[in-house]
Amino acid sequence: MKKIILVAISFLLFIKLFADEYNPTTLIVPPFKHTFGYSKITRSALKMAIGETIKFNNPQGIVAVKLQALNDKSTSKDDAEVTIFAVNSGSHEIVYNKGLKGIGVFGEFGSSDGKFWNPMGICANPKGDVWVADTKNERIVKLFCDGMNLEFVKSIGEFGLFNGEFDAPCDVAMDPQGKVYVADTGNDRIQVFSPDGEFLFSFSGTADFHLIKPTAVEVMDKTDIWTYHNEDFVVVVDDNRTRVVKFTKDGKLLSSISTYALGIENARLGFIALDYYSNIYVTDENNSQIHIFDKELMFITSFGREGSGNAEFYHPRGITIWKRFGQVFILEENEGQYYWIGVDAYVKGVFPAIFTEEEPGATISIFITQPAHIRVKIFKKENKKLIRELVPKLKRGIGEENIVWDGLDNEGKLVLPGKYKIEVELQPTYSSKKDFRKKITCYAERQ
């Protein structure tokens, strides 16, 4: 716990010291050639792009999936073209794209088949199965998408506390086998159902640690083709939207972390997404940020702040990641945003910053927010001459990385007295790796 708090404090101090140089790059805006400048999904942008206007009315959950029905097996050029299903809760509807051909809207207010009452969470799989947490109707609803159209399949549940009954369910998630995990908020539990909606089991913690009104759920499964780590787990947001809890898929408690322990004030956590490396992304509506944890629930970084520019949000809610290419889609109060996974880093220090012939060399300590390939180059500050290259494009993981420079140049000689610029270049391992580099610098001196 002390390590988590120290990491959080270190990052917050870094943000404060360099507030005038605000340019976080854990997530990056895709290049113009990919989006034609439309990385923000506003009503005006939608109207300009497709001639339709969608009113954002309390948007909530969102999911991105590559539908088998829209997969052109003769080419791989369409692999990044995903279908996005978004919950427009205030209008009691699901909004989605029909490939690249238009926008579809399904649902209206009501309690009969094909109608919703303030739905919240949503999930989908490549087969076209779509599940919705129909919150105020006290049920979950199964839909099917053939690539162009959504259709009602069935609804499961009613108000109650017995198996298969719900009290304001807020979110749903699905594993590759089709099992459905439901955040049964008012009943303080996660219920699990078969692909056909048959109740299987539920879990709520232990005698000493109990779920408190869970509002979001997401599943990592080792059989997922686009996952790096060979493990399963379930992640839940609960306790008045201030805590993240990790379970095994059969409901055994693994770990938890509270925003209070991290020093994150006034948090209101929203929905959850997982990336290729099983890192956990959680939206924070009140702080207009995305909090990112590794697969062990160790805090990595908080991305974003309130505003309308790049890396800025206004009350983010739903989040989803198409893991194959690291495409990130985020719903806000009045619009949506589209990012790629990048990488960020900061220098924790150079130790010692001044070295001598008797005790040559220095250690460069950096903190990395995503797995990355890194290069370290050392230049003579006065003439910018390259005198040494360290760790030529080696992959490094998330967290603190200490790189040792022995004080020698490329010819194996001790460098002359003077000041030296240390340049660290980081390249993402996937997603934006061909389009983005991050460079950070620090300095050392040889007396």
C-alpha positions in Angstrom: 0.0 0.0 0.0 2.9 2.4 0.8 4.3 1.8 -2.7 1.0 2.7 -4.3 0.7 5.9 -2.3 4.2 6.9 -3.1 3.7 6.3 -6.8 0.5 8.4 -6.7 2.2 11.3 -4.8 5.2 11.2 -7.1 3.0 11.5 -10.2 0.8 14.2 -8.7 3.9 16.2 -7.8 5.2 15.8 -11.4 1.9 17.1 -12.8 2.0 20.1 -10.5 5.6 21.0 -11.3 5.1 20.8 -15.0 1.5 22.1 -15.2 2.5 24.7 -17.8 3.8 21.9 -20.1 0.7 19.8 -20.0 1.1 17.1 -22.7 0.3 13.6 -21.3 0.7 10.9 -23.9 -0.4 7.7 -22.3 -3.2 8.1 -24.7 -2.8 10.0 -27.9 -5.0 11.6 -30.6 -4.7 9.5 -33.8 -3.0 11.1 -36.7 -4.9 13.3 -39.2 -4.5 10.7 -41.9 -6.6 8.2 -39.8 -9.3 10.5 -38.5 -9.3 13.5 -40.9 -9.3 15.6 -37.7 -12.5 14.0 -36.2 -11.1 12.6 -33.0 -13.9 14.2 -31.0 -17.4 12.8 -31.6 -19.6 15.9 -31.4 -23.1 16.4 -32.8 -21.8 18.8 -35.4 -19.0 16.3 -36.4 -21.5 13.5 -36.8 -23.8 15.8 -38.9 -20.9 16.8 -41.1 -19.6 13.3 -41.5 -22.8 11.3 -42.0 -25.5 13.9 -42.3 -27.2 12.9 -39.1 -27.5 14.5 -35.7 -27.4 12.4 -32.5 -28.4 14.1 -29.3 -26.2 13.1 -26.3 -28.7 12.5 -23.5 -26.9 11.1 -20.5 -24.6 8.7 -22.3 -23.3 5.8 -20.3 -21.8 2.5 -21.3 -20.0 1.8 -24.6 -18.5 -1.2 -26.3 -16.4 -1.7 -29.4 -16.3 -5.0 -31.3 -15.3 -6.4 -34.6 -18.5 -8.1 -35.9 -18.0 -11.4 -37.8 -20.8 -10.3 -40.1 -18.8 -7.3 -41.3 -15.5 -9.0 -41.5 -14.1 -9.1 -45.1 -12.0 -12.3 -45.0 -10.3 -11.4 -48.3 -8.4 -8.5 -46.7 -7.0 -7.4 -43.4 -7.5 -3.7 -44.3 -10.8 -3.6 -42.5 -9.6 -5.1 -39.2 -9.5 -1.7 -37.5 -13.1 -1.0 -38.5 -15.2 -1.8 -35.5 -18.8 -1.5 -34.5 -19.5 0.7 -31.5 -22.6 0.3 -29.4 -23.3 3.2 -27.0 -26.0 3.6 -24.4 -27.9 6.9 -24.7 -29.6 6.5 -21.3 -31.6 9.6 -21.1 -33.3 8.7 -24.4 -33.6 5.0 -23.5 -31.9 3.9 -26.6 -28.8 2.2 -28.1 -26.9 4.1 -30.7 -24.5 2.2 -33.0 -22.7 2.4 -36.4 -23.8 0.3 -39.3 -20.3 -0.4 -40.5 -19.2 2.7 -42.4 -22.7 3.2 -43.9 -24.6 5.0 -41.2 -25.9 5.2 -37.7 -28.6 3.0 -36.2 -30.8 3.7 -33.2 -32.6 1.0 -31.3 -35.1 1.4 -28.5 -37.4 3.8 -26.8 -38.9 4.4 -23.4 -41.0 1.5 -22.0 -40.9 -1.9 -20.4 -42.1 -4.1 -23.2 -39.8 -6.0 -25.7 -37.3 -3.8 -27.4 -37.8 -0.9 -25.0 -35.7 0.4 -22.1 -35.9 2.6 -19.0 -32.6 4.4 -18.4 -30.3 1.6 -19.5 -26.6 1.9 -18.3 -24.0 -0.8 -19.2 -23.6 -2.7 -22.5 -21.4 -5.5 -23.8 -21.1 -7.3 -27.1 -19.1 -10.2 -28.8 -18.0 -10.8 -32.4 -21.0 -13.1 -33.0 -23.3 -10.2 -32.7 -24.7 -10.9 -29.2 -25.4 -7.7 -27.3 -26.4 -7.5 -23.7 -27.8 -4.3 -22.0 -28.3 -3.5 -18.3 -31.8 -2.2 -18.4 -31.5 -0.5 -15.1 -34.9 0.9 -14.1 -36.7 -2.0 -15.7 -34.7 -4.3 -13.2 -33.5 -6.6 -16.0 -30.9 -7.4 -18.5 -31.8 -7.6 -22.2 -30.2 -9.6 -25.0 -30.1 -8.2 -28.5 -28.6 -9.5 -31.7 -26.8 -7.4 -34.4 -26.3 -8.8 -37.9 -24.0 -6.0 -38.8 -26.6 -3.6 -39.9 -29.6 -4.0 -37.6 -30.2 -4.7 -33.9 -33.1 -6.9 -32.9 -34.6 -8.0 -29.6 -33.9 -11.5 -28.4 -35.0 -11.8 -24.8 -35.1 -10.1 -21.4 -34.0 -11.8 -18.1 -35.0 -10.9 -14.6 -37.4 -8.8 -12.6 -37.1 -6.8 -9.3 -36.1 -9.0 -6.4 -33.2 -10.5 -4.4 -33.3 -14.1 -5.4 -31.1 -15.7 -8.1 -31.9 -14.2 -11.5 -33.6 -11.2 -10.0 -32.2 -7.7 -9.9 -32.2 -4.4 -8.0 -31.1 -1.6 -10.4 -28.5 -3.6 -12.4 -25.9 -1.0 -13.8 -23.5 -2.9 -16.0 -22.9 -6.1 -17.9 -19.8 -7.9 -19.2 -19.3 -11.0 -21.4 -16.4 -13.4 -21.6 -15.3 -15.2 -24.8 -17.5 -18.2 -23.9 -20.5 -16.0 -23.8 -21.1 -16.0 -20.0 -22.6 -12.8 -18.8 -21.5 -11.0 -15.7 -24.0 -8.5 -14.2 -23.4 -5.7 -11.6 -26.5 -6.2 -9.6 -26.1 -2.9 -7.8 -28.9 -2.9 -5.3 -28.3 -6.5 -4.2 -24.5 -5.9 -3.6 -23.4 -8.7 -5.9 -22.2 -9.9 -9.3 -24.5 -12.5 -10.9 -23.3 -14.7 -13.7 -25.4 -16.2 -16.5 -25.0 -18.6 -19.3 -25.0 -17.3 -22.9 -28.8 -18.1 -23.0 -29.5 -16.2 -19.8 -29.6 -19.2 -17.4 -28.5 -18.3 -13.9 -25.1 -20.0 -13.0 -23.8 -18.4 -9.7 -23.2 -15.1 -7.9 -20.5 -13.7 -5.7 -20.2 -10.7 -3.4 -16.9 -11.0 -1.6 -16.0 -12.6 1.7 -17.2 -12.4 5.3 -14.6 -9.7 5.9 -14.9 -7.9 2.6 -18.2 -7.4 0.9 -19.2 -5.7 -2.3 -21.1 -2.5 -1.8 -23.4 -1.5 -4.6 -21.2 -2.5 -7.6 -21.8 -0.3 -10.6 -19.4 -1.5 -13.2 -17.9 -4.9 -14.2 -15.4 -6.1 -16.8 -13.9 -9.5 -17.5 -10.4 -10.6 -18.6 -10.2 -14.1 -20.1 -7.0 -15.9 -21.1 -8.7 -17.4 -24.1 -9.3 -13.9 -25.6 -7.2 -13.9 -28.7 -6.1 -10.2 -28.1 -4.6 -10.5 -24.7 -0.9 -10.8 -23.7 -1.1 -12.3 -20.2 -2.4 -15.9 -19.6 -4.8 -15.2 -16.8 -8.5 -14.7 -16.0 -10.0 -12.1 -13.7 -13.1 -9.9 -13.1 -12.8 -6.2 -12.2 -15.6 -4.4 -10.4 -16.3 -0.7 -9.3 -18.2 -0.4 -6.0 -18.5 1.4 -2.7 -20.2 4.6 -3.9 -18.0 4.5 -7.0 -14.8 4.9 -5.1 -13.2 1.5 -5.1 -11.9 -1.0 -7.7 -12.0 -4.7 -6.8 -10.5 -7.7 -8.5 -11.9 -11.3 -8.3 -11.2 -14.6 -10.0 -13.8 -15.5 -12.6 -15.4 -17.8 -10.1 -15.7 -15.0 -7.5 -12.8 -15.4 -5.2 -11.5 -12.0 -3.9 -8.0 -11.1 -5.1 -7.3 -7.5 -4.3 -8.8 -4.0 -4.1 -7.8 -0.4 -4.1 -9.7 2.7 -3.0 -9.4 6.2 -4.4 -9.1 7.4 -0.8 -5.9 5.4 -0.4 -4.5 7.0 -3.6 -5.3 10.5 -2.5 -7.8 11.0 -5.3 -10.4 13.3 -3.9 -14.1 13.5 -4.8 -13.9 10.5 -7.2 -16.9 9.2 -9.0 -15.7 6.1 -10.9 -17.6 5.1 -13.9 -17.0 2.3 -16.3 -14.1 -0.1 -16.9 -12.0 -1.1 -19.9 -9.0 -3.5 -20.3 -6.2 -3.2 -22.8 -4.0 -5.8 -24.5 -1.7 -6.0 -21.5 -4.6 -6.3 -19.1 -4.1 -2.8 -17.8 -7.3 -1.5 -16.2 -8.8 1.9 -17.2 -11.5 3.5 -15.1 -13.3 6.7 -15.9 -13.7 9.3 -13.1 -16.7 11.6 -13.9 -16.1 14.1 -11.1 -12.3 14.6 -11.8 -12.7 14.4 -15.6 -9.9 11.8 -15.7 -9.1 8.2 -16.6 -7.3 6.3 -13.8 -5.1 3.5 -15.1 -4.0 0.4 -13.0 -1.9 -2.6 -14.0 -3.4 -6.1 -13.9 -2.4 -6.4 -10.2 -4.3 -3.2 -9.4 -1.1 -1.2 -8.9 -1.8 2.5 -9.7 0.0 3.6 -12.9 -1.3 7.1 -13.8 -4.2 9.4 -14.1 -4.8 10.7 -17.6 -6.7 13.9 -18.5 -8.2 16.9 -16.8 -11.3 19.0 -17.2 -11.4 21.0 -20.5 -12.2 20.8 -24.2 -8.7 20.3 -25.6 -6.6 17.2 -26.3 -6.2 15.0 -23.2 -9.1 16.9 -21.6 -12.6 15.6 -20.7 -15.9 16.8 -19.4 -17.3 14.2 -17.0 -16.3 11.0 -18.8 -18.6 8.0 -18.4 -18.3 5.0 -20.7 -15.0 3.6 -22.0 -14.1 0.8 -24.3 -10.9 -0.5 -25.9 -10.6 -2.5 -29.1 -7.6 -4.5 -27.8 -6.1 -5.6 -31.1 -5.1 -2.1 -32.1 -5.4 -0.2 -28.9 -8.3 2.0 -30.1 -9.9 3.8 -27.1 -13.4 5.2 -27.2 -14.7 7.4 -24.4 -18.1 8.9 -23.8 -18.5 12.2 -22.0 -21.5 14.2 -20.9 -22.0 15.9 -24.2 -19.6 14.2 -26.7 -17.2 11.3 -27.2 -13.5 11.1 -27.9 -11.3 8.7 -29.8 -7.6 7.9 -28.8 -4.9 5.4 -29.5 -2.7 3.9 -26.7 0.6 5.7 -26.6 3.2 5.9 -23.8 4.3 8.5 -21.3 7.2 8.7 -18.9 8.9 11.1 -16.6 12.4 11.3 -15.1 12.4 10.6 -11.4 16.0 11.6 -11.1 19.7 11.1 -12.1 21.8 9.6 -9.3 24.3 11.1 -8.8 23.7 14.1 -11.0 27.4 15.0 -10.7 30.0 12.2 -10.9 33.8 12.1 -10.8 36.6 10.1 -12.2 37.0 8.3 -8.9 33.3 7.3 -8.9 32.2 7.5 -12.5 28.7 7.0 -14.0 25.1 7.7 -13.1 21.8 5.9 -12.9 18.9 7.4 -14.8 15.6 6.6 -13.1 12.4 6.9 -15.1 8.7 5.9 -14.7 6.9 4.4 -17.7 3.1 4.3 -18.1 2.9 1.6 -20.8 5.2 -1.2 -22.0 7.6 0.4 -24.5 10.8 0.0 -26.5 13.3 2.5 -25.3 16.6 4.0 -26.5 18.9 6.1 -24.4 21.4 8.5 -26.0 23.9 10.7 -24.3 25.1 13.9 -25.9 27.8 16.5 -25.0 25.6 19.4 -24.0 27.8 22.2 -25.4 28.1 20.8 -28.9 25.2 18.3 -29.0 27.6 15.6 -30.1 26.4 12.0 -29.6 29.0 10.3 -27.3 27.1 7.1 -26.1 24.0 5.1 -26.9 22.6 2.8 -24.2 20.0 0.0 -24.3 19.4 0.1 -28.0 15.6 -0.4 -28.4 15.0 -2.8 -25.6 11.5 -3.5 -24.3 10.7 -2.3 -20.9 7.5 -2.8 -18.8 5.4 -0.4 -16.8 6.8 1.2 -13.7 10.2 2.4 -12.5 13.1 1.6 -14.8 16.7 2.3 -13.7 19.3 2.6 -16.5 23.0 2.7 -15.6 25.5 4.8 -17.5 29.0 3.9 -16.5 30.3 7.3 -17.6 32.0 5.9 -20.7 31.7 7.0 -24.3 31.1 4.7 -27.3 34.9 4.0 -27.4 35.0 2.8 -23.8 36.7 5.9 -22.5 35.7 7.9 -19.5 34.0 11.1 -20.7 35.7 14.4 -20.2 34.6 16.9 -17.6 31.4 18.8 -18.6 27.7 18.6 -18.8 25.8 15.8 -20.7 22.3 15.7 -22.0 20.6 12.3 -21.6 17.8 11.7 -24.1 15.3 8.8 -23.5 13.1 7.9 -26.5 10.1 5.6 -25.9 8.1 3.8 -28.7 4.8 2.0 -27.9 4.9 -1.7 -28.5 1.5 -1.7 -30.3 -1.3 0.6 -31.2 0.4 3.9 -32.0 3.9 2.4 -32.4 4.4 3.4 -36.1 3.1 7.0 -35.5 4.4 8.1 -32.1 7.6 8.6 -30.2 8.0 10.1 -26.7 11.2 11.9 -25.9 12.2 13.0 -22.4 15.5 14.5 -21.3 17.6 15.0 -18.2 21.2 16.0 -17.5 24.3 14.7 -15.7 27.7 16.3 -15.1 31.2 14.9 -14.8 33.5 16.9 -12.7 
